[in-house]
Amino acid sequence: MENITAEKNLIEKVEMALEGIRPYLEADGGNVKILEITPEKVVRLELLGACGTCPMSTMTLKAGVEESIKRAVPEVVAVEAINITSPDDPNAKLPGQ
């Protein structure tokens, strides 16, 4: 029971950190969704909307999303996205396209 409560609190903290950067993601037609937080404190996200097909998604994830989460929730050790787009993906779209 204690683990479930701790996990729920951790998810809530990460969600609050994401709320601070969501307006910037949404401005370019994107968003993120928490899929899970592993027992090792790795946050696994899904990139949504334009973020899922943007060649800048790796930089956005590391410089924006991960930094915001780790600053607000220091116990998180890493942030991963399950659907990072490769910059040479022919279907990738730049923000605003």
C-alpha positions in Angstrom: 0.0 0.0 0.0 2.8 2.4 0.9 4.5 1.8 -2.5 1.3 2.6 -4.4 0.9 5.8 -2.5 4.6 6.8 -3.1 4.2 6.0 -6.8 1.0 8.0 -7.0 2.7 11.0 -5.3 5.6 10.7 -7.7 3.3 10.7 -10.7 1.5 13.7 -9.4 4.8 15.6 -8.9 5.9 14.7 -12.5 2.5 15.8 -13.8 2.8 19.1 -12.0 6.3 19.6 -13.6 4.8 18.9 -17.0 2.0 21.4 -16.5 4.7 24.1 -16.4 6.0 23.3 -19.9 2.8 22.0 -21.6 1.8 25.5 -22.9 5.1 25.6 -24.9 4.6 22.1 -26.3 0.9 22.8 -27.1 1.9 26.1 -28.9 3.7 23.9 -31.5 0.8 21.3 -31.6 2.4 18.8 -29.3 2.1 17.3 -25.8 3.4 14.5 -23.6 1.7 11.7 -21.7 3.2 9.8 -18.7 3.2 6.1 -19.5 4.9 4.9 -16.4 7.6 5.6 -13.8 9.8 2.5 -13.4 11.0 1.2 -10.0 14.4 2.7 -11.0 12.7 6.2 -11.1 12.8 6.5 -14.9 9.9 8.4 -16.3 8.6 6.9 -19.6 6.6 9.3 -21.8 4.7 9.2 -25.0 5.2 12.2 -27.3 1.8 13.3 -28.7 0.7 15.4 -31.6 3.5 17.3 -33.4 6.0 16.2 -30.8 5.7 12.6 -32.0 6.8 13.5 -35.6 9.2 16.4 -34.9 12.9 16.0 -35.6 13.6 18.3 -32.7 11.8 16.0 -30.3 15.1 14.6 -28.9 16.3 18.1 -28.0 12.9 19.1 -26.6 12.8 16.0 -24.5 16.3 16.4 -23.0 16.6 20.2 -22.8 13.0 21.0 -21.9 11.0 18.1 -20.5 13.7 16.2 -18.7 15.2 19.3 -17.2 11.9 20.5 -15.9 11.0 17.1 -14.4 14.4 16.6 -12.8 14.4 20.1 -11.3 10.9 19.6 -9.8 11.3 16.0 -8.9 15.0 15.3 -8.0 14.4 11.6 -7.3 13.8 11.0 -11.0 17.0 9.7 -12.6 16.0 9.9 -16.3 13.3 10.6 -18.8 12.7 8.5 -21.9 10.2 8.8 -24.7 9.0 5.6 -26.4 8.5 7.3 -29.8 11.4 9.7 -30.5 11.5 10.8 -34.1 14.8 10.5 -36.0 15.9 13.8 -37.6 16.2 12.0 -40.9 12.7 10.5 -40.8 11.0 11.6 -44.1 7.7 11.9 -42.2 9.1 14.3 -39.6 7.5 17.7 -39.4 9.1 20.8 -38.0 7.1 22.8 -35.5 4.5 24.9 -37.2 4.3 22.7 -40.3 
